[in-house]
Amino acid sequence: MTADALRDHGHDVMEADCGAAALTLLDDQVSLLLTDVQMPGMNGPELADAAQARFPGLSIRFMSADIGAIPPEAFRGRPILAKPFTLSALLEAVEP
């Protein structure tokens, strides 16, 4: 639903079912990574760190229904969108 909502509002979206798959999709044309905090294989902060190591200018946004599941320092000050969220909160979170 999140990807569809972003597409409906003019964003180009690629989807991956896990962190490893997301890393294979990233290139220097991607400006923003929106990732869930909890995922199979690697969590969102691990994905974000790996992605920013390859693409230092990449913006990161997290989303989570259980923000407390990961220690706060893992987010390194990056924004977190709490689930459930409204469409307007999502759009605001992904704007540059």
C-alpha positions as CSV (number, residue, x, y, z in Angstrom):
1,M,0.0,0.0,0.0
2,T,2.9,2.4,0.8
3,A,4.5,1.9,-2.6
4,D,1.2,2.3,-4.4
5,A,0.4,5.5,-2.5
6,L,3.9,6.9,-3.4
7,R,3.4,6.0,-7.0
8,D,0.0,7.6,-7.0
9,H,1.7,10.8,-5.9
10,G,4.3,10.8,-8.7
11,H,7.2,9.0,-7.0
12,D,9.2,6.4,-8.8
13,V,9.3,3.3,-6.5
14,M,11.3,0.1,-6.5
15,E,10.3,-2.6,-4.0
16,A,12.3,-5.4,-2.4
17,D,11.2,-8.2,-0.1
18,C,14.4,-8.1,2.1
19,G,17.4,-6.0,2.7
20,A,19.7,-8.0,0.5
21,A,17.4,-7.6,-2.4
22,A,17.1,-3.9,-1.8
23,L,20.9,-3.5,-1.9
24,T,20.9,-5.1,-5.4
25,L,18.4,-2.5,-6.6
26,L,20.2,0.5,-5.4
27,D,22.3,2.6,-7.7
28,D,23.5,6.3,-7.8
29,Q,20.2,7.4,-9.3
30,V,18.3,6.4,-6.1
31,S,17.9,9.4,-3.8
32,L,15.9,7.9,-0.9
33,L,15.6,4.6,0.8
34,L,12.4,4.1,2.8
35,T,12.8,0.9,4.8
36,D,10.9,-0.9,7.5
37,V,12.8,-1.4,10.7
38,Q,12.1,-5.1,11.0
39,M,12.8,-7.3,8.0
40,P,14.0,-10.8,7.2
41,G,17.8,-11.3,7.0
42,M,18.9,-7.8,8.0
43,N,17.1,-5.1,9.8
44,G,16.4,-1.6,8.5
45,P,19.3,0.1,10.3
46,E,21.7,-2.6,8.9
47,L,20.4,-2.0,5.4
48,A,20.7,1.7,5.8
49,D,24.3,1.5,6.9
50,A,25.2,-0.8,4.1
51,A,23.4,1.4,1.5
52,Q,25.0,4.6,2.8
53,A,28.4,2.9,2.8
54,R,27.9,2.4,-1.0
55,F,26.0,5.6,-1.7
56,P,27.0,8.3,0.9
57,G,24.5,10.9,-0.3
58,L,21.5,8.5,0.0
59,S,18.7,9.8,2.2
60,I,17.2,7.3,4.6
61,R,13.8,7.1,6.2
62,F,12.6,4.3,8.5
63,M,9.1,3.1,9.2
64,S,8.0,0.9,12.0
65,A,5.1,-0.2,14.1
66,D,7.5,-1.1,16.9
67,I,10.1,1.7,17.1
68,G,11.4,0.3,20.4
69,A,12.4,-3.0,18.8
70,I,15.8,-1.6,17.8
71,P,18.1,0.4,20.1
72,P,17.7,4.1,19.3
73,E,21.4,4.6,18.5
74,A,21.1,2.2,15.5
75,F,19.1,4.8,13.7
76,R,22.0,7.3,13.8
77,G,19.5,10.2,14.0
78,R,17.7,9.3,10.8
79,P,14.0,10.0,10.7
80,I,11.5,7.3,11.7
81,L,7.8,7.3,10.5
82,A,5.7,5.5,13.1
83,K,3.1,3.0,11.8
84,P,0.2,3.4,11.3
85,F,0.8,6.7,9.4
86,T,-1.4,8.9,7.3
87,L,-0.9,9.6,3.7
88,S,0.1,13.1,4.4
89,A,2.7,12.0,7.0
90,L,4.2,9.6,4.4
91,L,4.4,12.2,1.7
92,E,5.9,14.7,4.2
93,A,8.5,12.1,5.2
94,V,9.7,11.3,1.7
95,E,9.9,14.9,0.5
96,P,13.5,16.3,0.2
